Amino acid sequence: MSTHSNSRSESYAKAGVDITAGYEAVRQMKKHIDRTMNDGVVSDIGGFGGLFRPAIGGMEDPLLVSGTDGVGTKLKLAFLADKHDTVGIDCVAMCVNDVVCCGASPMFFLDYIAVGKNVPERVAAIVSGVAEGCVQAGCALIGGETAEMPGFYGEEEYDLAGFAVGMVDRPKMIGPDHVEAGDKVIALPSSGIHSNGYSLVRRVFDVEAEGANKFYPELGKTLFEELLTPTKIYVRDMQTLMANVKVKAASHITGGGFYENIPRSLPEGLSVKVKKEDIRILPIFKLLQQEGNIPERDMFNTFNMGVGMAVIVAAEDAEKAASLIPDAYILGEVVESTDGVILC
């Protein structure tokens, strides 16, 4: 007999919440969650808390690093396209890409899904994306919550957020304190717009209009295919770099673009100088700027422009660092200045 065989409230169901649908969603998502399990996981899905035993052997001063984020209005595209198996990758990426910026490796992840109506197949599809993101990041999905909230969200709507925990040995932390003038910045390419700026993107392309999802030759795909491209996860790339060169600092380029994020990896009095001609801008950003008549500064102050992670290394390590990651390249140089980012 199922543990939940007697658990059903007709009154609650009439109010719009079917708790048995929640049990079915958990059953369907378990095969995806199982893909993420690793040696640190102690508990199974279904308890009141996820248990994890961190491996701290060989660390002098282990520190926990946490990060939380959501997918934002990119979810509107998922609703329109009725495609729900990739936004979970975005959710994981937005959290773990922040965690690695201090040199940490993510250990485990939890998700939160709020739905207007619990459709088990749709929830399982969302979690399949979360699980795929966790596999890419090398972390375990050890728990989560699905909340059915009729009247708060439409029946076809949901929100998705997550929380990641990683660990780093304090002597191996990276950050602004290690950066000095003359260092080089390595660009790790983005996979597209990632998960920021979609309120502007949706307005520019009027995505809810009939015929909005058309094929663009310059993209080589339809608009929705491009806009739903998952955020790239940089955990493996960062681990490769840190194992082979001395990484000094890193910045995850999210909302706020170059101007807001790159200075977060710099000490006071230093800036990053970048030649615009050296930036490998992806076609979607050129199309977006053209269609929306968006000023150049606003583009660089809102989007990643093709650079998902900016990593700072010593000048003598720059060529080697760029060669370690596919399509990575030297983006710019650290200079003495108080401007933060200098695009020239």
C-alpha positions in Angstrom: 0.0 0.0 0.0 1.3 3.5 -0.9 2.3 5.7 2.0 -0.1 8.3 0.8 -3.0 6.0 -0.1 -5.3 7.6 2.6 -4.1 11.1 2.1 -6.7 13.1 0.2 -8.8 16.1 1.1 -11.9 16.6 -1.0 -12.4 20.0 0.5 -8.9 21.1 -0.3 -9.3 19.7 -3.9 -12.4 21.8 -4.3 -10.4 24.9 -3.3 -8.0 24.0 -6.2 -5.2 22.1 -4.4 -4.9 18.4 -5.2 -2.3 16.9 -2.8 -2.4 13.6 -4.7 -1.1 15.3 -7.8 1.9 16.4 -5.6 2.6 12.8 -4.8 2.5 11.8 -8.4 4.8 14.6 -9.4 7.4 13.4 -6.8 7.1 9.8 -8.2 7.7 11.1 -11.7 10.6 13.3 -10.8 12.5 10.8 -8.8 14.2 9.2 -11.8 15.6 12.6 -12.7 16.8 13.3 -9.1 18.5 9.9 -8.9 20.9 11.1 -11.7 22.3 13.7 -9.4 23.2 11.6 -6.4 26.8 11.5 -5.2 28.7 10.2 -2.2 27.9 13.1 0.0 24.1 12.5 0.0 22.8 10.9 3.2 19.1 11.2 2.9 16.5 10.3 0.3 13.8 12.5 -1.2 10.7 12.8 0.9 12.1 13.7 4.3 11.7 17.1 6.0 15.3 18.0 5.2 18.1 17.0 2.9 21.1 15.6 4.6 24.6 15.9 3.1 28.0 14.9 4.4 30.7 17.2 2.9 34.2 15.9 2.2 36.6 18.2 4.0 39.7 16.0 4.0 42.8 17.9 3.1 41.3 21.3 3.7 42.9 23.8 6.1 40.0 26.0 6.6 36.8 24.9 4.8 34.2 27.5 4.2 30.6 27.0 3.0 29.5 29.2 0.1 25.8 29.7 -0.7 23.9 31.3 -3.6 20.2 31.7 -4.5 18.4 32.9 -7.6 15.5 32.3 -10.0 14.9 32.2 -13.7 12.9 35.5 -13.9 10.6 36.3 -16.8 12.3 33.9 -19.1 9.7 31.6 -17.8 7.1 33.5 -19.9 8.9 32.1 -23.0 8.6 28.6 -21.5 4.8 29.1 -21.1 4.4 30.4 -24.6 6.5 27.6 -26.1 5.0 25.0 -23.7 8.6 23.8 -23.2 9.5 23.2 -19.5 12.5 20.9 -19.5 15.3 23.5 -19.9 14.4 26.3 -17.5 15.7 24.1 -14.6 19.1 24.3 -16.1 18.9 28.1 -16.0 17.9 27.9 -12.3 20.9 25.8 -11.4 23.2 27.9 -13.5 22.2 31.2 -12.0 23.1 29.9 -8.5 26.2 27.7 -9.1 27.8 30.3 -11.5 27.8 32.7 -8.6 29.2 30.2 -6.1 32.2 29.4 -8.3 33.3 33.0 -8.4 35.0 32.7 -5.1 36.7 29.4 -6.2 34.1 27.1 -4.5 32.7 23.8 -5.9 28.9 23.4 -5.5 27.9 20.4 -3.4 24.1 20.3 -3.3 21.1 22.1 -4.6 17.4 22.6 -3.6 14.6 24.0 -5.8 11.3 25.7 -5.2 8.5 25.5 -7.7 5.3 27.4 -7.2 2.5 26.5 -9.6 -1.1 27.6 -10.2 -2.1 24.0 -10.9 0.0 20.9 -10.2 0.3 19.0 -13.4 2.6 16.2 -12.5 4.1 15.8 -16.0 4.9 19.5 -16.2 6.5 19.6 -12.7 8.5 16.4 -13.6 9.7 18.1 -16.8 10.8 21.2 -14.8 12.7 19.0 -12.4 14.3 17.1 -15.2 16.0 20.4 -16.2 17.0 21.1 -12.6 18.6 17.6 -12.5 20.4 18.1 -15.8 21.8 21.4 -14.4 23.0 19.6 -11.3 24.6 16.9 -13.3 26.5 19.5 -15.3 27.5 21.3 -12.1 28.5 18.1 -10.3 26.2 18.7 -7.4 23.3 16.7 -5.9 19.6 17.7 -5.9 18.8 16.7 -2.3 15.5 18.4 -1.8 12.9 20.9 -2.9 9.4 22.1 -2.6 6.4 22.2 -4.9 3.7 24.6 -3.8 0.3 24.6 -5.5 -1.1 28.2 -5.3 -4.4 28.5 -7.1 -5.6 32.1 -7.5 -2.1 33.4 -7.1 -0.7 31.9 -10.3 -2.7 31.1 -13.4 -3.2 27.4 -14.1 -0.5 27.4 -16.8 1.9 29.5 -14.8 4.7 28.8 -12.3 7.8 30.3 -10.7 11.1 28.6 -10.2 13.9 29.4 -7.8 16.8 27.6 -6.3 19.5 27.5 -3.7 23.1 26.1 -4.0 25.7 25.4 -1.4 29.4 24.9 -2.2 32.6 24.7 -0.3 36.1 26.2 -0.7 39.3 26.0 1.3 40.0 29.6 2.5 43.7 29.6 1.3 42.4 28.7 -2.2 39.7 31.4 -2.4 39.8 33.7 -5.4 38.7 37.3 -5.4 39.6 41.0 -5.7 42.4 40.9 -3.2 44.5 38.9 -5.6 44.1 41.2 -8.6 46.7 43.7 -9.7 47.4 46.0 -12.7 48.6 44.2 -15.8 46.6 41.1 -15.2 44.5 39.8 -18.1 40.8 39.0 -18.4 39.7 35.8 -20.0 36.3 35.6 -21.6 34.3 32.4 -21.2 31.6 32.6 -23.9 27.9 32.6 -23.1 25.4 30.3 -24.7 23.1 33.3 -25.4 21.1 35.8 -23.4 21.2 33.4 -20.4 18.5 34.4 -17.8 18.7 38.2 -17.5 17.0 41.1 -19.2 14.0 39.2 -20.4 11.5 41.9 -19.5 13.3 44.0 -22.1 13.7 41.1 -24.5 10.0 40.3 -24.4 9.1 43.9 -25.1 11.5 44.3 -28.0 10.3 41.1 -29.8 6.7 41.4 -28.6 6.8 37.7 -28.0 3.1 37.3 -27.3 2.1 38.7 -30.7 1.0 36.3 -33.5 3.9 35.2 -35.6 6.6 36.3 -33.1 8.2 32.9 -33.1 9.6 33.2 -36.6 12.8 31.8 -38.1 15.8 34.2 -38.1 18.6 33.4 -40.7 21.1 35.2 -38.6 20.3 33.0 -35.6 19.9 29.8 -37.6 16.8 28.9 -35.5 13.5 30.3 -34.4 13.2 33.1 -31.9 11.9 31.0 -29.1 14.6 28.3 -29.7 17.2 31.0 -29.3 15.6 32.7 -26.3 15.1 29.4 -24.4 18.7 28.3 -24.9 19.8 27.4 -21.3 22.3 29.3 -19.4 25.8 27.9 -19.6 27.1 26.3 -16.4 30.8 27.2 -15.8 31.6 24.9 -12.9 33.7 22.5 -14.9 35.4 25.3 -16.8 36.4 27.0 -13.6 37.6 23.8 -12.1 39.8 23.2 -15.2 41.2 26.7 -15.0 42.0 26.6 -11.3 43.7 23.2 -11.6 46.1 24.4 -14.3 46.7 28.1 -13.8 46.5 30.6 -10.9 43.0 32.1 -11.2 42.9 35.4 -9.3 39.2 36.4 -9.6 36.1 35.8 -11.6 32.8 37.6 -12.3 29.6 36.0 -13.5 28.0 38.4 -16.1 24.3 38.6 -15.2 21.9 41.5 -15.0 23.8 44.7 -15.1 26.1 43.4 -17.8 29.8 44.4 -18.0 29.4 47.6 -16.1 27.9 46.1 -12.9 29.5 42.7 -12.7 33.1 43.0 -13.7 34.0 45.6 -11.1 32.8 43.2 -8.4 36.0 41.1 -9.1 38.3 44.1 -8.7 39.9 46.0 -5.8 39.4 49.7 -5.4 41.5 51.7 -7.8 41.6 49.1 -10.6 39.5 48.8 -13.7 39.3 46.5 -16.7 40.0 47.9 -20.1 38.3 46.2 -23.1 38.5 46.9 -26.8 35.0 46.6 -28.3 36.5 45.1 -31.4 37.8 42.2 -29.3 34.4 41.2 -27.9 32.9 38.3 -29.8 29.3 39.5 -29.6 26.7 36.8 -30.4 24.1 37.4 -33.2 21.2 37.5 -30.8 22.6 40.7 -29.2 23.1 42.4 -32.5 19.6 41.5 -33.5 18.2 42.7 -30.1 20.0 46.0 -30.3 18.8 46.6 -33.9 15.2 45.6 -33.3 14.9 47.5 -30.1 17.0 50.5 -31.1 18.8 50.1 -27.8 21.8 52.3 -27.0 25.2 50.5 -26.9 25.8 51.4 -23.3 22.4 50.0 -22.3 23.2 46.7 -24.1 26.5 46.4 -22.1 24.7 47.4 -18.9 22.0 44.8 -19.3 23.2 41.8 -21.1 26.3 39.5 -21.1 26.9 40.3 -24.9 28.4 36.9 -25.4 30.7 36.7 -22.3 29.2 34.7 -19.5 32.1 34.6 -17.2 35.1 36.9 -17.0 38.2 35.3 -15.3 41.3 37.3 -14.2 44.7 35.7 -14.4 48.3 36.9 -14.5 49.5 38.1 -17.9 52.0 35.3 -18.2 49.1 32.7 -17.7 46.7 34.3 -20.1 47.4 32.4 -23.3 47.5 29.1 -21.5 44.2 29.9 -19.7 42.5 30.8 -22.9 43.7 27.6 -24.5 42.2 25.4 -21.8 38.5 26.2 -22.5 36.8 25.9 -25.9 36.2 29.3 -27.6 37.7 31.2 -24.6 39.8 34.3 -25.5 41.7 37.2 -23.9 39.1 39.9 -23.4 41.0 42.8 -21.8 43.5 44.0 -19.2 43.4 45.2 -15.6 44.5 48.9 -15.4 44.9 51.6 -12.8 41.6 53.5 -12.9 38.5 54.2 -10.9 36.1 53.7 -13.9 35.4 50.0 -13.2 35.0 49.1 -16.9 36.5 51.0 -19.8 35.1 50.1 -23.2 37.2 51.6 -26.0 
